């Protein structure tokens, strides 16, 4: 199915499940005009989360948008800095959820590498495996 709302609902459900499995309390705000999709809490730390659906590139990386056309600035987009602490991204093809601090992402897109690249470059790469939730504090 290619419906944007459906994809967003699937992403949010997958993210909620992963946070619950990792021992977080998950709160879902009421209404459609929030700048965040969830609030998660563990060990007294509450964090706002924006859920994003990821795309796969060449079976090597996933990428998601870090901005929104709603509430846009003069350039037509708006980033989430100051509105959320975390992005949670899901891709249904690999059935994986990744949690990334908003400050670790770019302004418009974020790429997480799934496999080694041909040049064996290591510096400056965001490895997807480093952003799996696995019960750890995603902001830390």
Secondary structure, DSSP 8 states (H G I E B T S, - for coil): ---HHHHHHHHHHHHHHHHHHTT-EEE--SSS--S-SEEEEETTEEEEEEEEE-EEETTTEEEEE-EESTT--TTS-EE-BTTBSEEEEEETTTTEEEEEEGGGS-SSEEEEE-S--TT---TT--BGGGG--TTS-TT-
